[in-house]
């Protein structure tokens, strides 16, 4: 099999993105890693270039900051990296705040091998762990998506030449051909999402910048405070993480220099949300869940 990883990033140092850890977590699984690096205000380009020069191919880009609707610029940057992939069997996508766990490598590799020759399978579906506030807590409410596609067929896929996959909306997932959902197989592996774990000042900077890719100035003035630090306490429900983090995250975790504690017995769920949580716990079914894919 030929496998390529792909990602995009800009201002990773300024906004404290774990892009180093994200890329390093994918490298053992791929033959090549394509990273679209946007023109930055820091040394992001040098950071990525020095990770593994023999395996990483950089595509230098410039973000269209005029795209202020639905996070479309993120999909556009994802597409630049994806389009640079040169054939093969699979493409592993990782965002700048996502990391794979080495314990899941056998399951990931096994699934890619198993479905490599099956043209019906457009992608592979991962579980998600969304960390919030610190590395000790995971989001427990419906606001966090439970699964998403992170392995897809590459451009010019020989076993299905007519297949055209593209990044969808705000780059959370993918679509194919004429706005069709991807046909996927679920795998027993997780993406560790750290987008809501960073120093409060860096988180505030990120919110003040990235929300501009979804909203206009009037919305920003109304909903994003001009504060120096992000207030992590305004969250509905979390549970304590009892597992292990990816090995590549250990240095970052040890350098954590802020404190966040949460009473996991406290919940701000509405009655409807509580009933939905009971149904999900008993059956595994989440009423009204958004699924940007078709499991086959």
N, C-alpha and C positions, 0 to 999 in steps of 0.2 A: 504493500500500500504506500501511496504517497500522501502525506498529510501536511497541511500548512496551517499555521496559526495566524490570526490577524487581530489587530486592535487599532485604536486611535487615542490620541492624547494631546493636550495643550496645557501649559502652565502647571505641570504636575508638582513642581516644587512649591510654587506660590500657594496652591490650594491643598498641599499635603496629600496628593494622591499616591497610593501604593502601586504605582505603575511598575516599579522594579520588581516587586513581589508578584504582581499579576503576570508579567512576561516570564519571569523565571519559573513560575508554576506550570506554564504551558510548554516550555522548551523541551522537557524530556519526552513529550508526546509527539513532537513534530519534526519534520525534516527542515523546515524553514519557518521563520516568523516575520510577517509583514506588519510594520507599524506605521500608520499615518501620523506624523508628528506635525501639529499645527505650529505656525509661527508664534513663539512664546515670549513672555517677558522675563523668563528665567533660563536656566541651563537644561531645560527638558531634553532638547535635542542631544546634547552631549551625554546626559544621563542614559538615555536609551541606546545611543550608539556604542557606549562602552560596556553594555551588559554582556553581549556575546557577539562580537563583530562577525564571526565566521558563520553565524546562523540567522542573524537579524538583518532584514532588508528594510531600510527606511524610505518612506515616501513623504517628502516634505510638502506641506499643504498650507493654505491660508484660509481660515474660517470666514464664512460669509456672515458677519455679525448683523446683517440686515434681516436675516431670517428669524423673526421673532414670533413664531406661531408653532405650537405643538412640538417644540424641540426638534424641528426638522433638520437643523444644522448638524445634529448628532448623527442622524441617519445618513446625511450627505457625507460626513467624514468617515463613517463606517464603510460606506459604499466605495470610497476612494481606496481604502485598504483592501477590501474584498475584490475589487476589480483588478488589482495588481497581482492577484494569485494566478499562477500559471498551471492550471489543470490539476489533475490528481484525483484522489478518491474522497477526501474529507477536508473540511476547513473548520478549525476550532476558533471560535470567537470568544474573546475575553475583553471586558471593559476595564478601564483604568482603576476601578475600585473593587474589582472582583478577583478572587484567587481560588485556584483548585487545590485540593488536598492530595498529597502524595499517596494516602491510603486508598484513594479512589482510582489511581492509575490503572490497576488491573481491570476494574469494571469498565472504565472508559475505553481502554485499548481492546478489551474483549468485545465490546459492543460494536466498535468500528470494524473490527475484523469480521464479526458475525454478519453484519448487514452491508458490508462493502460492495458485494455483487448483487444486491437486491435493489433494482431501480425504482421500486415502489417507495422506498424509504428516502425522504428528502432530508431528514435531520434527526438528531437525537436530543431528547428532552431531559434536562437536569432538574433536580430539586434545588431549593434555595434556602439559605440561612442568612437572614438580614440582621446584622448586628447593629445595635443602637446605643449611643451614649458612651459605651466602653466595650471592651472585648469580652465582658462577662454577661451581657444581656442580648437577647434576641427578640425582635418584634413578634407579637403574638396576635395582632388583630388582622382584620380583613384588608387593611390598607396595603399589606405586604403581599406581593404575588408569590405563590407557592412553587411555581415551576416556570421554566422558560427554555427555549431552544438555544443551545450554545454550540452545537456542531451541525454544520450544513454541508450540502454538496458544493464543491467549488465551481467557479465559472468554467465553461467548456467541459462539463462532465461527460466523459466519453460514453458511458452506458445510458445516458439520456440527454442527447445533444440539444433537445428542444427546451430543456429546463432552464428557466431564468429566475434566479433567486435574488432578492434585493432587501436591503434594510428597510424596516417599516416604521412609519411615524417618528417616534423619538428614539429609535434604535433599540428599544427593549426587545424586539423580536424581528421576525422576517416574514415575508410573503413571497409568492412565486407567480410567474406568468401574469395573468390578468387579475391581480388582487385576490389570489387564492391562498388559503391557509396551507402551510406545509404539512405533509403527511409524515408523522414522526413515531419513533419508538422511545418509550421511557426507559431510562437506565438508573441503576442504583448508585448514583453519584450526586454530589452537591456542589453548588457554587457558593463560596463564602463571600458575602457582599458586605464591604466595609465602608460604604459611602457615607454612613451616618456615624462613623467613629473617627473623629479627628479632633485636634485641639479646638476649643470653643471659638477662638478668634478665626482660625482657618475655616471652620464650618460657616461662620457668619459671612466671611468673604465669599465663600462658594455660593451661599444662598443669594447674596446680593448680586452676584454675577450670573449664575446659571439660570435663575428664574427669568432673566431677560430673554432667554431662548423660548419661553412659553408665553410671556405676558408683556403688555405694553407698559409705558411709564406710569400711567394712572393706577394700574393694578399694583405695580411695584411699590408705589408710595403708600398705598392703603394696607398692603399685607406684609411687606418686608420692613421691619424696624431698622432705623439707623443706629443700631447698637454695635458695640465693640466686640461682644461675644454672643454666641448662640446659646439660648436657654434650652437645655436638653430635658428639663423637667416637664415640659408640656407634651406628654405622650400618654396614650390611653392604656396600653397594657404590654408588659414584657414578661419573659420568663428567663430564668438563669441558665446560662449555657454550661453544660457539664462535660462536654467533649474536649477534644484537642484542636488546636488551630494548626493550619499548615506550617510545616517547618520553616518555610521562607518568611513567615510572619514573625518569628520569635524575636528577632532584634528590634523590630518596630514595636512590638508589644512591651518589651522591657524598657523602651525609651518613653513610654506613655507618661506624661507629666501633668495630667489633670485628674480630678476626682469626679466620679458620677456613681451615685447609689440610687437604687430604686426599690420600693416596697412592692414585691411581686404579688402580694395579697390585694393590692389596690387595683381597681379596674374602673374605667370610665365608659364602659360599654352601655349603649342604649338597650332597652328590652329586646328589640329586634336583633341586635348584634349578639346578645346573650343567647337567644334562641337559636340563631344561626350557628353559634359556636358549639352548642349542645349537639345539633344535628351533625356537624362536621366531626366532632369527637366520636360519636356513636357509629357513623357510617362512612366517614372519609369524604363525604360529599359536601361541597361548599356551595350553598344556594347562590345563584347569580354570578358565579365566578367567571371572570374574563379569561378566555382561552384563545390565544392567537395561534392555534395549531389544531391538527386532527390526529389523535392517537390511532394507530392501526395495529 
